[in-house]
Amino acid sequence: MEGENLRLALKEVAKLLKSELKKGAKADGFRASGDLDKSFKYRVKKNELHMFAKEYANALSGGISTGNSGTEQSFKALQSNLIKWAKMKGMRPLFRQYKLGPDGKSVPTGQFRKVYESSWKSLGFVLARSLRKKGISERFGYKGSGFIDRVQKETKEQIKTILKEGYRKDVIDQLKVLKEI
């Protein structure tokens, strides 16, 4: 089996990366539904490693472009995803009821109006607009957290060692075959 040790080394690297990516995302507080955590997967095909995750993993790590770019369709998709996210997090739109005060100005009553589907759409719109203008996550300066780059840097030497050893074993196996001929 040609390259078997390298393939096994790639699987070991994939498991390491998967574990570290999960830890990095969790450390940066990216855990709403657990979907991101579950989405880190890998596939080793021949001598290639392919890593997979939810599409938004790169946005959380690297940030998103701002400046109101994008199509109306992408904005509506973002709005819809944000509504799902808000519901998952237990958030709800807070629309206060107001009454006219003695001076003719609106004064909050301390009660909230019933939440309708249009309330959720308004919340999604406001969140999507803010993300498009500012970016993701205030705690990272509206930029990504960089957890993917951080994992890459932290595991670089470990990965080199694992791959070198796998490749070294394959070369030795090939030399043994050469001696037998």
N, C-alpha and C positions, 0 to 999 in steps of 0.2 A: 504494500500500500504506500504509494508515493506521497510524501508530505503529511503523513498521518500525525506525526508529533507536532507539526506546525498548526494543523487543524485543531488539535487538542489544546494547544497554547492559545489559539485565537478564541476558543470557547472559554478558557480560563480568563482571558482579558475581557471578554464580553460580560461574564458574570461579575467581574470586578467593577467594570464601568457601570453596569446596571445598578449594582448595590450603591456605588458612590453617588450616582445621579439621584437616586431616591433620597439618600441622606442629604445631598446638597439642596434639593428642592424643599425638603422638610425643614432643614435648618433656616431657609429663607422665608418660611411661613407660607409656602404655596401648597395648601391642602384644604380645598373646599369640599369636594365630593370624594376624593381619593382616586378620581379618574386619571390624573396625571401620574400618580404613583404606580398605578396598575398598567399604564401604557408603555412604560420603559421595557422594551423587548429587543431581542437581537436574533440574527440568523447568520450562521457561518455556512457559506456555500463555496466549495472548493477551498481556495486559500484567500477568501474575502470575508470580511466582517461587515455586516450591515446592522446599524443601530436604529431603532424606531422609538417614537414617542408621539404623544398628541401634538398636533400642529402648533398649539400655543406655547409649547415648552420653549421654543426658540424666542418667542416674544417675551416670555417672562424672564428669560436669561439675558437676551440681547436688547430688549426694548422694542418699540415699534416706531415707525417713522411718523412724524407729526406734520402739521401744516395743512390739515383738512384734505389730504390727498385720498384718492380712492373713488370708487364708483358708488352710485346710490345703492346698488345691489349689495356691495360689500358692507356698506353702512347699515343696511337693514339686517344683514346676517349678524353683524356685530351687536346690534341692538337686541336681536332675538336671543343671542347667546348670553348677553348680559342680564336679560330678564330671567332666563333659566338659572344663571349663577346667583342672582339676588334671591330668588325663591329658595334655592338650595341652602343659602347661607342664613335663611330665616328672616331676611329683610322684608320690609313692606313699604310701599309709598305712604308717606305721612302727609295727608292733606287736612289741614286744620279747618275747623268751622269758625267762621267769623260772624260777628254781629256789629251793628252800627252803634258806636258809643255816643255819649251825650254831646261830644264835640263834633260829631259827624264823621269821625274817622273809624275805620275798621279795627275791631278789638278781638283777639282770639278768645274763644269760649272755653278752651281747654279740652274740647272734644274733637274727635277726628271723624271725617266723613268715611263712608263705606268705600272699600277699595273695589274698583271695577277693572275690567280688562284695559280700558283706556288709561287708567292710572298706572298700570304696569308698563304700557307703551310709553307713557310720558317719562317714567323713571328710566326705562331703557334708552330713550332718546337722549336724555340729559347725561347719562353715564357714557354713552357712545360718543357724544359730542365732546365731552371732557377728555376722554381718552384720545380722540383725534387731535385735540388742541394741545394737550399737555404731555401725554404719554402714560405709561403704566407705573403704578405704585409710587406714592409720594415718599415713602421711606427709603427709596433708592434714587431719590432726586428725579423722579419721573423717567428714569432710564431702567433698563433691565438690571437684575441682580448680579448677573455674570456667573451664575452657579455652574453652567456648562464649561466655561473657560477655566474656572477655578478647579473643577474636577479634572479637566484635561491636564492642567499644570501639576496638580498634586499627584497624579497617577503616572505621569510620563516615564519616570525612571523605573517604576514597577513594571510597566508595560514593556519597556525595552528589555528588561531582564527576562521576563516570561517568554517573549518572542525569540530572543537570542538563544535561549536554552532549547526551545522547541525546534528551531532551525538547526542548531548544532546537532541535536539527536538525529534529525533527518539526514544530515550530511554524513554522520558516522554510519548510519544504517546503509546509506548508498555506498560508502567505501567498503563495508563488509561484503556487499553484493559483488562489488568490483573484484575483491580478492578471491571469491569463489569461482570466478569464470576461468 
